[in-house]
Amino acid sequence: MTQMTQTLTTTPAADDLVVPFHCDRCGALAKVRVVLANGSDLVFCGHHAREYEGKLRDIAVDIIDTEGEQRVTA
């Protein structure tokens, strides 16, 4: 029997956002990436990023606008 090995992955840097990501809420093209303290991330379309902005700022370590590459440290 073969044994599975666990692999840890990290959140890609902002420069790695070449492949289009899709909103975690609705599947539309992502415009904003939210990096969390544990290293994971969430991506949202502009609509949902605006809708959840207040809550996201409370939990985010970093917020990246992928359209203008504007970096907002929370």
PDB file of N, CA, C, O and CB in Angstrom:
ATOM      1  N   MET A   1       0.834  -1.163   0.000  1.00  0.00           N
ATOM      2  CA  MET A   1       0.000   0.000   0.000  1.00  0.00           C
ATOM      3  C   MET A   1       0.893   1.246   0.000  1.00  0.00           C
ATOM      4  O   MET A   1       1.907   1.284   0.697  1.00  0.00           O
ATOM      5  CB  MET A   1      -0.957  -0.013   1.211  1.00  0.00           C
ATOM      6  N   THR A   2       0.519   2.254  -0.776  1.00  0.00           N
ATOM      7  CA  THR A   2       1.310   3.478  -0.817  1.00  0.00           C
ATOM      8  C   THR A   2       0.851   4.430   0.273  1.00  0.00           C
ATOM      9  O   THR A   2      -0.308   4.427   0.690  1.00  0.00           O
ATOM     10  CB  THR A   2       1.208   4.150  -2.196  1.00  0.00           C
ATOM     11  N   GLN A   3       1.784   5.232   0.714  1.00  0.00           N
ATOM     12  CA  GLN A   3       1.495   6.166   1.780  1.00  0.00           C
ATOM     13  C   GLN A   3       1.409   7.572   1.193  1.00  0.00           C
ATOM     14  O   GLN A   3       2.232   7.950   0.359  1.00  0.00           O
ATOM     15  CB  GLN A   3       2.571   6.088   2.894  1.00  0.00           C
ATOM     16  N   MET A   4       0.416   8.346   1.626  1.00  0.00           N
ATOM     17  CA  MET A   4       0.261   9.714   1.138  1.00  0.00           C
ATOM     18  C   MET A   4       1.096  10.652   2.001  1.00  0.00           C
ATOM     19  O   MET A   4       1.184  10.489   3.218  1.00  0.00           O
ATOM     20  CB  MET A   4      -1.233  10.143   1.144  1.00  0.00           C
ATOM     21  N   THR A   5       1.694  11.620   1.359  1.00  0.00           N
ATOM     22  CA  THR A   5       2.490  12.616   2.059  1.00  0.00           C
ATOM     23  C   THR A   5       1.727  13.930   2.070  1.00  0.00           C
ATOM     24  O   THR A   5       1.209  14.356   1.038  1.00  0.00           O
ATOM     25  CB  THR A   5       3.884  12.788   1.399  1.00  0.00           C
ATOM     26  N   GLN A   6       1.655  14.569   3.219  1.00  0.00           N
ATOM     27  CA  GLN A   6       0.980  15.855   3.307  1.00  0.00           C
ATOM     28  C   GLN A   6       1.879  16.937   2.722  1.00  0.00           C
ATOM     29  O   GLN A   6       3.093  16.929   2.924  1.00  0.00           O
ATOM     30  CB  GLN A   6       0.603  16.184   4.772  1.00  0.00           C
ATOM     31  N   THR A   7       1.274  17.856   2.006  1.00  0.00           N
ATOM     32  CA  THR A   7       2.004  18.969   1.422  1.00  0.00           C
ATOM     33  C   THR A   7       1.401  20.264   1.926  1.00  0.00           C
ATOM     34  O   THR A   7       0.191  20.468   1.829  1.00  0.00           O
ATOM     35  CB  THR A   7       1.977  18.910  -0.124  1.00  0.00           C
ATOM     36  N   LEU A   8       2.232  21.138   2.462  1.00  0.00           N
ATOM     37  CA  LEU A   8       1.768  22.437   2.909  1.00  0.00           C
ATOM     38  C   LEU A   8       1.922  23.424   1.773  1.00  0.00           C
ATOM     39  O   LEU A   8       2.954  23.455   1.103  1.00  0.00           O
ATOM     40  CB  LEU A   8       2.539  22.909   4.161  1.00  0.00           C
ATOM     41  N   THR A   9       0.912  24.219   1.559  1.00  0.00           N
ATOM     42  CA  THR A   9       1.008  25.247   0.530  1.00  0.00           C
ATOM     43  C   THR A   9       0.884  26.612   1.186  1.00  0.00           C
ATOM     44  O   THR A   9       0.261  26.762   2.237  1.00  0.00           O
ATOM     45  CB  THR A   9      -0.083  25.056  -0.559  1.00  0.00           C
ATOM     46  N   THR A  10       1.481  27.586   0.556  1.00  0.00           N
ATOM     47  CA  THR A  10       1.401  28.944   1.075  1.00  0.00           C
ATOM     48  C   THR A  10       0.624  29.806   0.102  1.00  0.00           C
ATOM     49  O   THR A  10       0.413  29.431  -1.051  1.00  0.00           O
ATOM     50  CB  THR A  10       2.805  29.530   1.321  1.00  0.00           C
ATOM     51  N   THR A  11       0.207  30.947   0.573  1.00  0.00           N
ATOM     52  CA  THR A  11      -0.513  31.895  -0.259  1.00  0.00           C
ATOM     53  C   THR A  11       0.464  32.501  -1.256  1.00  0.00           C
ATOM     54  O   THR A  11       1.540  32.950  -0.860  1.00  0.00           O
ATOM     55  CB  THR A  11      -1.192  32.999   0.600  1.00  0.00           C
ATOM     56  N   PRO A  12       0.115  32.524  -2.552  1.00  0.00           N
ATOM     57  CA  PRO A  12       1.027  33.091  -3.539  1.00  0.00           C
ATOM     58  C   PRO A  12       1.178  34.595  -3.340  1.00  0.00           C
ATOM     59  O   PRO A  12       0.262  35.266  -2.865  1.00  0.00           O
ATOM     60  CB  PRO A  12       0.533  32.792  -4.957  1.00  0.00           C
ATOM     61  N   ALA A  13       2.328  35.105  -3.703  1.00  0.00           N
ATOM     62  CA  ALA A  13       2.555  36.555  -3.639  1.00  0.00           C
ATOM     63  C   ALA A  13       1.643  37.250  -4.633  1.00  0.00           C
ATOM     64  O   ALA A  13       1.105  36.612  -5.537  1.00  0.00           O
ATOM     65  CB  ALA A  13       4.042  36.904  -3.929  1.00  0.00           C
ATOM     66  N   ALA A  14       1.466  38.554  -4.473  1.00  0.00           N
ATOM     67  CA  ALA A  14       0.587  39.316  -5.363  1.00  0.00           C
ATOM     68  C   ALA A  14       1.052  39.187  -6.814  1.00  0.00           C
ATOM     69  O   ALA A  14       0.232  39.199  -7.733  1.00  0.00           O
ATOM     70  CB  ALA A  14       0.549  40.804  -4.944  1.00  0.00           C
ATOM     71  N   ASP A  15       2.357  39.064  -7.018  1.00  0.00           N
ATOM     72  CA  ASP A  15       2.890  38.936  -8.366  1.00  0.00           C
ATOM     73  C   ASP A  15       2.462  37.631  -9.031  1.00  0.00           C
ATOM     74  O   ASP A  15       2.502  37.515 -10.256  1.00  0.00           O
ATOM     75  CB  ASP A  15       4.400  39.026  -8.335  1.00  0.00           C
ATOM     76  N   ASP A  16       2.055  36.652  -8.232  1.00  0.00           N
ATOM     77  CA  ASP A  16       1.659  35.358  -8.761  1.00  0.00           C
ATOM     78  C   ASP A  16       0.200  35.329  -9.227  1.00  0.00           C
ATOM     79  O   ASP A  16      -0.290  34.284  -9.654  1.00  0.00           O
ATOM     80  CB  ASP A  16       1.880  34.296  -7.715  1.00  0.00           C
ATOM     81  N   LEU A  17      -0.488  36.455  -9.149  1.00  0.00           N
ATOM     82  CA  LEU A  17      -1.890  36.495  -9.542  1.00  0.00           C
ATOM     83  C   LEU A  17      -2.031  36.677 -11.050  1.00  0.00           C
ATOM     84  O   LEU A  17      -2.742  37.570 -11.509  1.00  0.00           O
ATOM     85  CB  LEU A  17      -2.617  37.618  -8.805  1.00  0.00           C
ATOM     86  N   VAL A  18      -1.363  35.842 -11.801  1.00  0.00           N
ATOM     87  CA  VAL A  18      -1.416  35.914 -13.256  1.00  0.00           C
ATOM     88  C   VAL A  18      -2.614  35.119 -13.764  1.00  0.00           C
ATOM     89  O   VAL A  18      -3.334  35.574 -14.653  1.00  0.00           O
ATOM     90  CB  VAL A  18      -0.104  35.385 -13.882  1.00  0.00           C
ATOM     91  N   VAL A  19      -2.824  33.957 -13.210  1.00  0.00           N
ATOM     92  CA  VAL A  19      -3.963  33.128 -13.577  1.00  0.00           C
ATOM     93  C   VAL A  19      -5.205  33.762 -12.979  1.00  0.00           C
ATOM     94  O   VAL A  19      -5.201  34.104 -11.796  1.00  0.00           O
ATOM     95  CB  VAL A  19      -3.784  31.650 -13.088  1.00  0.00           C
ATOM     96  N   PRO A  20      -6.264  33.930 -13.752  1.00  0.00           N
ATOM     97  CA  PRO A  20      -7.456  34.574 -13.208  1.00  0.00           C
ATOM     98  C   PRO A  20      -8.081  33.755 -12.078  1.00  0.00           C
ATOM     99  O   PRO A  20      -8.335  32.560 -12.226  1.00  0.00           O
ATOM    100  CB  PRO A  20      -8.479  34.795 -14.313  1.00  0.00           C
ATOM    101  N   PHE A  21      -8.317  34.409 -10.966  1.00  0.00           N
ATOM    102  CA  PHE A  21      -9.000  33.798  -9.844  1.00  0.00           C
ATOM    103  C   PHE A  21     -10.463  34.201  -9.911  1.00  0.00           C
ATOM    104  O   PHE A  21     -10.811  35.198 -10.544  1.00  0.00           O
ATOM    105  CB  PHE A  21      -8.357  34.215  -8.489  1.00  0.00           C
ATOM    106  N   HIS A  22     -11.309  33.434  -9.263  1.00  0.00           N
ATOM    107  CA  HIS A  22     -12.740  33.714  -9.281  1.00  0.00           C
ATOM    108  C   HIS A  22     -13.238  33.939  -7.864  1.00  0.00           C
ATOM    109  O   HIS A  22     -12.762  33.315  -6.915  1.00  0.00           O
ATOM    110  CB  HIS A  22     -13.518  32.565  -9.952  1.00  0.00           C
ATOM    111  N   CYS A  23     -14.200  34.838  -7.737  1.00  0.00           N
ATOM    112  CA  CYS A  23     -14.776  35.233  -6.460  1.00  0.00           C
ATOM    113  C   CYS A  23     -15.217  34.000  -5.665  1.00  0.00           C
ATOM    114  O   CYS A  23     -15.888  33.110  -6.188  1.00  0.00           O
ATOM    115  CB  CYS A  23     -15.966  36.186  -6.680  1.00  0.00           C
ATOM    116  N   ASP A  24     -14.824  33.971  -4.390  1.00  0.00           N
ATOM    117  CA  ASP A  24     -15.215  32.861  -3.518  1.00  0.00           C
ATOM    118  C   ASP A  24     -16.715  32.857  -3.231  1.00  0.00           C
ATOM    119  O   ASP A  24     -17.256  31.846  -2.782  1.00  0.00           O
ATOM    120  CB  ASP A  24     -14.442  32.930  -2.209  1.00  0.00           C
ATOM    121  N   ARG A  25     -17.379  33.961  -3.482  1.00  0.00           N
ATOM    122  CA  ARG A  25     -18.808  34.069  -3.191  1.00  0.00           C
ATOM    123  C   ARG A  25     -19.680  33.730  -4.391  1.00  0.00           C
ATOM    124  O   ARG A  25     -20.662  32.999  -4.255  1.00  0.00           O
ATOM    125  CB  ARG A  25     -19.131  35.461  -2.715  1.00  0.00           C
ATOM    126  N   CYS A  26     -19.326  34.263  -5.587  1.00  0.00           N
ATOM    127  CA  CYS A  26     -20.233  34.110  -6.733  1.00  0.00           C
ATOM    128  C   CYS A  26     -19.583  33.524  -7.987  1.00  0.00           C
ATOM    129  O   CYS A  26     -20.289  33.179  -8.934  1.00  0.00           O
ATOM    130  CB  CYS A  26     -20.820  35.436  -7.073  1.00  0.00           C
ATOM    131  N   GLY A  27     -18.272  33.407  -8.011  1.00  0.00           N
ATOM    132  CA  GLY A  27     -17.606  32.829  -9.172  1.00  0.00           C
ATOM    133  C   GLY A  27     -17.204  33.828 -10.250  1.00  0.00           C
ATOM    134  O   GLY A  27     -16.601  33.441 -11.251  1.00  0.00           O
ATOM    135  N   ALA A  28     -17.528  35.113 -10.062  1.00  0.00           N
ATOM    136  CA  ALA A  28     -17.118  36.133 -11.033  1.00  0.00           C
ATOM    137  C   ALA A  28     -15.604  36.345 -10.936  1.00  0.00           C
ATOM    138  O   ALA A  28     -14.971  35.883  -9.987  1.00  0.00           O
ATOM    139  CB  ALA A  28     -17.880  37.478 -10.788  1.00  0.00           C
ATOM    140  N   LEU A  29     -15.035  37.031 -11.901  1.00  0.00           N
ATOM    141  CA  LEU A  29     -13.600  37.307 -11.908  1.00  0.00           C
ATOM    142  C   LEU A  29     -13.222  38.092 -10.656  1.00  0.00           C
ATOM    143  O   LEU A  29     -13.837  39.113 -10.351  1.00  0.00           O
ATOM    144  CB  LEU A  29     -13.194  38.089 -13.184  1.00  0.00           C
ATOM    145  N   ALA A  30     -12.221  37.622  -9.939  1.00  0.00           N
ATOM    146  CA  ALA A  30     -11.813  38.255  -8.684  1.00  0.00           C
ATOM    147  C   ALA A  30     -11.068  39.553  -8.943  1.00  0.00           C
ATOM    148  O   ALA A  30     -10.256  39.652  -9.862  1.00  0.00           O
ATOM    149  CB  ALA A  30     -10.940  37.306  -7.865  1.00  0.00           C
ATOM    150  N   LYS A  31     -11.360  40.543  -8.115  1.00  0.00           N
ATOM    151  CA  LYS A  31     -10.704  41.846  -8.208  1.00  0.00           C
ATOM    152  C   LYS A  31      -9.908  42.165  -6.946  1.00  0.00           C
ATOM    153  O   LYS A  31      -9.006  43.002  -6.973  1.00  0.00           O
ATOM    154  CB  LYS A  31     -11.737  42.938  -8.459  1.00  0.00           C
ATOM    155  N   VAL A  32     -10.242  41.494  -5.838  1.00  0.00           N
ATOM    156  CA  VAL A  32      -9.615  41.781  -4.547  1.00  0.00           C
ATOM    157  C   VAL A  32      -9.189  40.474  -3.891  1.00  0.00           C
ATOM    158  O   VAL A  32      -9.933  39.494  -3.877  1.00  0.00           O
ATOM    159  CB  VAL A  32     -10.581  42.569  -3.620  1.00  0.00           C
ATOM    160  N   ARG A  33      -7.976  40.485  -3.348  1.00  0.00           N
ATOM    161  CA  ARG A  33      -7.456  39.330  -2.617  1.00  0.00           C
ATOM    162  C   ARG A  33      -7.231  39.749  -1.178  1.00  0.00           C
ATOM    163  O   ARG A  33      -6.597  40.771  -0.914  1.00  0.00           O
ATOM    164  CB  ARG A  33      -6.134  38.787  -3.258  1.00  0.00           C
ATOM    165  N   VAL A  34      -7.752  38.960  -0.247  1.00  0.00           N
ATOM    166  CA  VAL A  34      -7.638  39.245   1.180  1.00  0.00           C
ATOM    167  C   VAL A  34      -6.768  38.158   1.802  1.00  0.00           C
ATOM    168  O   VAL A  34      -7.113  36.977   1.758  1.00  0.00           O
ATOM    169  CB  VAL A  34      -9.050  39.313   1.870  1.00  0.00           C
ATOM    170  N   VAL A  35      -5.639  38.562   2.382  1.00  0.00           N
ATOM    171  CA  VAL A  35      -4.731  37.607   3.030  1.00  0.00           C
ATOM    172  C   VAL A  35      -5.049  37.605   4.520  1.00  0.00           C
ATOM    173  O   VAL A  35      -5.110  38.655   5.159  1.00  0.00           O
ATOM    174  CB  VAL A  35      -3.216  37.974   2.770  1.00  0.00           C
ATOM    175  N   LEU A  36      -5.251  36.406   5.059  1.00  0.00           N
ATOM    176  CA  LEU A  36      -5.603  36.242   6.473  1.00  0.00           C
ATOM    177  C   LEU A  36      -4.360  35.943   7.303  1.00  0.00           C
ATOM    178  O   LEU A  36      -3.318  35.588   6.753  1.00  0.00           O
ATOM    179  CB  LEU A  36      -6.642  35.117   6.647  1.00  0.00           C
ATOM    180  N   ALA A  37      -4.462  36.081   8.610  1.00  0.00           N
ATOM    181  CA  ALA A  37      -3.328  35.888   9.518  1.00  0.00           C
ATOM    182  C   ALA A  37      -2.730  34.486   9.435  1.00  0.00           C
ATOM    183  O   ALA A  37      -1.528  34.317   9.642  1.00  0.00           O
ATOM    184  CB  ALA A  37      -3.760  36.165  10.938  1.00  0.00           C
ATOM    185  N   ASN A  38      -3.544  33.488   9.139  1.00  0.00           N
ATOM    186  CA  ASN A  38      -3.033  32.112   9.083  1.00  0.00           C
ATOM    187  C   ASN A  38      -2.365  31.793   7.743  1.00  0.00           C
ATOM    188  O   ASN A  38      -1.922  30.665   7.524  1.00  0.00           O
ATOM    189  CB  ASN A  38      -4.167  31.125   9.336  1.00  0.00           C
ATOM    190  N   GLY A  39      -2.291  32.794   6.835  1.00  0.00           N
ATOM    191  CA  GLY A  39      -1.625  32.597   5.557  1.00  0.00           C
ATOM    192  C   GLY A  39      -2.557  32.225   4.419  1.00  0.00           C
ATOM    193  O   GLY A  39      -2.155  32.254   3.255  1.00  0.00           O
ATOM    194  N   SER A  40      -3.791  31.877   4.734  1.00  0.00           N
ATOM    195  CA  SER A  40      -4.737  31.560   3.665  1.00  0.00           C
ATOM    196  C   SER A  40      -5.280  32.861   3.078  1.00  0.00           C
ATOM    197  O   SER A  40      -5.032  33.942   3.612  1.00  0.00           O
ATOM    198  CB  SER A  40      -5.900  30.661   4.192  1.00  0.00           C
ATOM    199  N   ASP A  41      -6.007  32.751   2.000  1.00  0.00           N
ATOM    200  CA  ASP A  41      -6.549  33.954   1.398  1.00  0.00           C
ATOM    201  C   ASP A  41      -7.958  33.733   0.879  1.00  0.00           C
ATOM    202  O   ASP A  41      -8.409  32.604   0.684  1.00  0.00           O
ATOM    203  CB  ASP A  41      -5.654  34.427   0.277  1.00  0.00           C
ATOM    204  N   LEU A  42      -8.630  34.842   0.667  1.00  0.00           N
ATOM    205  CA  LEU A  42      -9.966  34.866   0.088  1.00  0.00           C
ATOM    206  C   LEU A  42      -9.895  35.799  -1.111  1.00  0.00           C
ATOM    207  O   LEU A  42      -9.148  36.777  -1.093  1.00  0.00           O
ATOM    208  CB  LEU A  42     -11.062  35.333   1.136  1.00  0.00           C
ATOM    209  N   VAL A  43     -10.663  35.506  -2.149  1.00  0.00           N
ATOM    210  CA  VAL A  43     -10.707  36.400  -3.303  1.00  0.00           C
ATOM    211  C   VAL A  43     -12.160  36.744  -3.599  1.00  0.00           C
ATOM    212  O   VAL A  43     -13.046  35.896  -3.493  1.00  0.00           O
ATOM    213  CB  VAL A  43     -10.023  35.752  -4.547  1.00  0.00           C
ATOM    214  N   PHE A  44     -12.391  37.998  -3.970  1.00  0.00           N
ATOM    215  CA  PHE A  44     -13.743  38.480  -4.208  1.00  0.00           C
ATOM    216  C   PHE A  44     -13.804  39.348  -5.457  1.00  0.00           C
ATOM    217  O   PHE A  44     -12.829  40.003  -5.826  1.00  0.00           O
ATOM    218  CB  PHE A  44     -14.249  39.260  -3.000  1.00  0.00           C
ATOM    219  N   CYS A  45     -14.960  39.339  -6.095  1.00  0.00           N
ATOM    220  CA  CYS A  45     -15.236  40.288  -7.175  1.00  0.00           C
ATOM    221  C   CYS A  45     -15.381  41.668  -6.513  1.00  0.00           C
ATOM    222  O   CYS A  45     -15.468  41.760  -5.288  1.00  0.00           O
ATOM    223  CB  CYS A  45     -16.549  39.882  -8.004  1.00  0.00           C
ATOM    224  N   GLY A  46     -15.408  42.715  -7.302  1.00  0.00           N
ATOM    225  CA  GLY A  46     -15.538  44.057  -6.752  1.00  0.00           C
ATOM    226  C   GLY A  46     -16.801  44.228  -5.934  1.00  0.00           C
ATOM    227  O   GLY A  46     -16.774  44.852  -4.873  1.00  0.00           O
ATOM    228  N   HIS A  47     -17.907  43.681  -6.416  1.00  0.00           N
ATOM    229  CA  HIS A  47     -19.195  43.802  -5.725  1.00  0.00           C
ATOM    230  C   HIS A  47     -19.136  43.217  -4.314  1.00  0.00           C
ATOM    231  O   HIS A  47     -19.517  43.878  -3.348  1.00  0.00           O
ATOM    232  CB  HIS A  47     -20.295  43.105  -6.532  1.00  0.00           C
ATOM    233  N   HIS A  48     -18.662  41.987  -4.199  1.00  0.00           N
ATOM    234  CA  HIS A  48     -18.629  41.342  -2.896  1.00  0.00           C
ATOM    235  C   HIS A  48     -17.527  41.908  -2.002  1.00  0.00           C
ATOM    236  O   HIS A  48     -17.673  41.914  -0.780  1.00  0.00           O
ATOM    237  CB  HIS A  48     -18.442  39.849  -3.065  1.00  0.00           C
ATOM    238  N   ALA A  49     -16.443  42.376  -2.580  1.00  0.00           N
ATOM    239  CA  ALA A  49     -15.399  43.020  -1.774  1.00  0.00           C
ATOM    240  C   ALA A  49     -15.953  44.274  -1.109  1.00  0.00           C
ATOM    241  O   ALA A  49     -15.679  44.528   0.064  1.00  0.00           O
ATOM    242  CB  ALA A  49     -14.167  43.372  -2.646  1.00  0.00           C
ATOM    243  N   ARG A  50     -16.734  45.062  -1.855  1.00  0.00           N
ATOM    244  CA  ARG A  50     -17.354  46.261  -1.286  1.00  0.00           C
ATOM    245  C   ARG A  50     -18.398  45.882  -0.235  1.00  0.00           C
ATOM    246  O   ARG A  50     -18.494  46.522   0.811  1.00  0.00           O
ATOM    247  CB  ARG A  50     -18.001  47.114  -2.396  1.00  0.00           C
ATOM    248  N   GLU A  51     -19.179  44.837  -0.520  1.00  0.00           N
ATOM    249  CA  GLU A  51     -20.233  44.418   0.401  1.00  0.00           C
ATOM    250  C   GLU A  51     -19.667  43.979   1.755  1.00  0.00           C
ATOM    251  O   GLU A  51     -20.248  44.281   2.797  1.00  0.00           O
ATOM    252  CB  GLU A  51     -21.043  43.282  -0.216  1.00  0.00           C
ATOM    253  N   TYR A  52     -18.535  43.267   1.742  1.00  0.00           N
ATOM    254  CA  TYR A  52     -17.952  42.715   2.963  1.00  0.00           C
ATOM    255  C   TYR A  52     -16.748  43.502   3.472  1.00  0.00           C
ATOM    256  O   TYR A  52     -16.050  43.043   4.376  1.00  0.00           O
ATOM    257  CB  TYR A  52     -17.549  41.290   2.727  1.00  0.00           C
ATOM    258  N   GLU A  53     -16.496  44.679   2.904  1.00  0.00           N
ATOM    259  CA  GLU A  53     -15.273  45.431   3.213  1.00  0.00           C
ATOM    260  C   GLU A  53     -15.034  45.626   4.704  1.00  0.00           C
ATOM    261  O   GLU A  53     -13.922  45.397   5.180  1.00  0.00           O
ATOM    262  CB  GLU A  53     -15.326  46.771   2.548  1.00  0.00           C
ATOM    263  N   GLY A  54     -16.041  46.040   5.440  1.00  0.00           N
ATOM    264  CA  GLY A  54     -15.871  46.271   6.875  1.00  0.00           C
ATOM    265  C   GLY A  54     -15.427  45.030   7.624  1.00  0.00           C
ATOM    266  O   GLY A  54     -14.499  45.087   8.431  1.00  0.00           O
ATOM    267  N   LYS A  55     -16.077  43.921   7.366  1.00  0.00           N
ATOM    268  CA  LYS A  55     -15.730  42.666   8.032  1.00  0.00           C
ATOM    269  C   LYS A  55     -14.359  42.166   7.596  1.00  0.00           C
ATOM    270  O   LYS A  55     -13.600  41.634   8.407  1.00  0.00           O
ATOM    271  CB  LYS A  55     -16.787  41.602   7.744  1.00  0.00           C
ATOM    272  N   LEU A  56     -14.040  42.339   6.302  1.00  0.00           N
ATOM    273  CA  LEU A  56     -12.748  41.881   5.797  1.00  0.00           C
ATOM    274  C   LEU A  56     -11.599  42.662   6.426  1.00  0.00           C
ATOM    275  O   LEU A  56     -10.556  42.088   6.737  1.00  0.00           O
ATOM    276  CB  LEU A  56     -12.697  42.010   4.277  1.00  0.00           C
ATOM    277  N   ARG A  57     -11.783  43.954   6.612  1.00  0.00           N
ATOM    278  CA  ARG A  57     -10.734  44.771   7.238  1.00  0.00           C
ATOM    279  C   ARG A  57     -10.470  44.322   8.677  1.00  0.00           C
ATOM    280  O   ARG A  57      -9.353  44.463   9.173  1.00  0.00           O
ATOM    281  CB  ARG A  57     -11.130  46.262   7.216  1.00  0.00           C
ATOM    282  N   ASP A  58     -11.480  43.788   9.342  1.00  0.00           N
ATOM    283  CA  ASP A  58     -11.317  43.305  10.714  1.00  0.00           C
ATOM    284  C   ASP A  58     -10.464  42.044  10.791  1.00  0.00           C
ATOM    285  O   ASP A  58      -9.769  41.834  11.785  1.00  0.00           O
ATOM    286  CB  ASP A  58     -12.674  43.038  11.332  1.00  0.00           C
ATOM    287  N   ILE A  59     -10.504  41.205   9.766  1.00  0.00           N
ATOM    288  CA  ILE A  59      -9.808  39.911   9.828  1.00  0.00           C
ATOM    289  C   ILE A  59      -8.586  39.821   8.922  1.00  0.00           C
ATOM    290  O   ILE A  59      -7.834  38.849   9.005  1.00  0.00           O
ATOM    291  CB  ILE A  59     -10.760  38.814   9.467  1.00  0.00           C
ATOM    292  N   ALA A  60      -8.371  40.808   8.063  1.00  0.00           N
ATOM    293  CA  ALA A  60      -7.302  40.735   7.064  1.00  0.00           C
ATOM    294  C   ALA A  60      -5.957  41.199   7.604  1.00  0.00           C
ATOM    295  O   ALA A  60      -5.877  42.102   8.437  1.00  0.00           O
ATOM    296  CB  ALA A  60      -7.669  41.563   5.858  1.00  0.00           C
ATOM    297  N   VAL A  61      -4.904  40.558   7.108  1.00  0.00           N
ATOM    298  CA  VAL A  61      -3.544  41.015   7.339  1.00  0.00           C
ATOM    299  C   VAL A  61      -3.165  41.949   6.197  1.00  0.00           C
ATOM    300  O   VAL A  61      -2.428  42.916   6.388  1.00  0.00           O
ATOM    301  CB  VAL A  61      -2.545  39.814   7.449  1.00  0.00           C
ATOM    302  N   ASP A  62      -3.676  41.649   5.014  1.00  0.00           N
ATOM    303  CA  ASP A  62      -3.367  42.419   3.817  1.00  0.00           C
ATOM    304  C   ASP A  62      -4.555  42.340   2.865  1.00  0.00           C
ATOM    305  O   ASP A  62      -5.187  41.291   2.742  1.00  0.00           O
ATOM    306  CB  ASP A  62      -2.067  41.899   3.133  1.00  0.00           C
ATOM    307  N   ILE A  63      -4.855  43.440   2.198  1.00  0.00           N
ATOM    308  CA  ILE A  63      -5.910  43.472   1.184  1.00  0.00           C
ATOM    309  C   ILE A  63      -5.277  44.001  -0.091  1.00  0.00           C
ATOM    310  O   ILE A  63      -4.688  45.081  -0.101  1.00  0.00           O
ATOM    311  CB  ILE A  63      -7.138  44.362   1.633  1.00  0.00           C
ATOM    312  N   ILE A  64      -5.402  43.234  -1.167  1.00  0.00           N
ATOM    313  CA  ILE A  64      -4.756  43.591  -2.426  1.00  0.00           C
ATOM    314  C   ILE A  64      -5.807  43.767  -3.501  1.00  0.00           C
ATOM    315  O   ILE A  64      -6.576  42.851  -3.789  1.00  0.00           O
ATOM    316  CB  ILE A  64      -3.727  42.522  -2.844  1.00  0.00           C
ATOM    317  N   ASP A  65      -5.835  44.950  -4.093  1.00  0.00           N
ATOM    318  CA  ASP A  65      -6.701  45.235  -5.240  1.00  0.00           C
ATOM    319  C   ASP A  65      -5.949  44.735  -6.464  1.00  0.00           C
ATOM    320  O   ASP A  65      -4.970  45.355  -6.879  1.00  0.00           O
ATOM    321  CB  ASP A  65      -7.063  46.787  -5.358  1.00  0.00           C
ATOM    322  N   THR A  66      -6.388  43.625  -7.051  1.00  0.00           N
ATOM    323  CA  THR A  66      -5.636  43.001  -8.139  1.00  0.00           C
ATOM    324  C   THR A  66      -5.739  43.755  -9.458  1.00  0.00           C
ATOM    325  O   THR A  66      -4.942  43.517 -10.365  1.00  0.00           O
ATOM    326  CB  THR A  66      -6.110  41.595  -8.337  1.00  0.00           C
ATOM    327  N   GLU A  67      -6.706  44.659  -9.581  1.00  0.00           N
ATOM    328  CA  GLU A  67      -6.822  45.439 -10.818  1.00  0.00           C
ATOM    329  C   GLU A  67      -5.737  46.496 -10.879  1.00  0.00           C
ATOM    330  O   GLU A  67      -5.011  46.592 -11.869  1.00  0.00           O
ATOM    331  CB  GLU A  67      -8.207  46.098 -10.922  1.00  0.00           C
ATOM    332  N   GLY A  68      -5.627  47.285  -9.828  1.00  0.00           N
ATOM    333  CA  GLY A  68      -4.644  48.359  -9.822  1.00  0.00           C
ATOM    334  C   GLY A  68      -3.404  48.002  -9.041  1.00  0.00           C
ATOM    335  O   GLY A  68      -2.519  48.840  -8.868  1.00  0.00           O
ATOM    336  N   GLU A  69      -3.320  46.760  -8.561  1.00  0.00           N
ATOM    337  CA  GLU A  69      -2.215  46.312  -7.713  1.00  0.00           C
ATOM    338  C   GLU A  69      -2.019  47.241  -6.525  1.00  0.00           C
ATOM    339  O   GLU A  69      -0.894  47.437  -6.065  1.00  0.00           O
ATOM    340  CB  GLU A  69      -0.924  46.224  -8.522  1.00  0.00           C
ATOM    341  N   GLN A  70      -3.116  47.814  -6.023  1.00  0.00           N
ATOM    342  CA  GLN A  70      -3.057  48.677  -4.858  1.00  0.00           C
ATOM    343  C   GLN A  70      -3.050  47.796  -3.622  1.00  0.00           C
ATOM    344  O   GLN A  70      -3.952  46.978  -3.441  1.00  0.00           O
ATOM    345  CB  GLN A  70      -4.248  49.680  -4.831  1.00  0.00           C
ATOM    346  N   ARG A  71      -2.065  47.946  -2.787  1.00  0.00           N
ATOM    347  CA  ARG A  71      -1.922  47.118  -1.602  1.00  0.00           C
ATOM    348  C   ARG A  71      -2.388  47.914  -0.395  1.00  0.00           C
ATOM    349  O   ARG A  71      -1.909  49.022  -0.150  1.00  0.00           O
ATOM    350  CB  ARG A  71      -0.458  46.638  -1.423  1.00  0.00           C
ATOM    351  N   VAL A  72      -3.314  47.352   0.351  1.00  0.00           N
ATOM    352  CA  VAL A  72      -3.850  48.010   1.533  1.00  0.00           C
ATOM    353  C   VAL A  72      -3.562  47.104   2.715  1.00  0.00           C
ATOM    354  O   VAL A  72      -4.130  46.016   2.814  1.00  0.00           O
ATOM    355  CB  VAL A  72      -5.385  48.306   1.393  1.00  0.00           C
ATOM    356  N   THR A  73      -2.687  47.538   3.614  1.00  0.00           N
ATOM    357  CA  THR A  73      -2.402  46.728   4.794  1.00  0.00           C
ATOM    358  C   THR A  73      -3.459  47.039   5.828  1.00  0.00           C
ATOM    359  O   THR A  73      -3.650  48.191   6.218  1.00  0.00           O
ATOM    360  CB  THR A  73      -0.965  46.998   5.354  1.00  0.00           C
ATOM    361  N   ALA A  74      -4.143  46.001   6.265  1.00  0.00           N
ATOM    362  CA  ALA A  74      -5.258  46.175   7.197  1.00  0.00           C
ATOM    363  C   ALA A  74      -4.772  46.438   8.592  1.00  0.00           C
ATOM    364  O   ALA A  74      -5.580  46.609   9.505  1.00  0.00           O
ATOM    365  CB  ALA A  74      -6.153  44.962   7.192  1.00  0.00           C
TER     366      ALA A  74
END
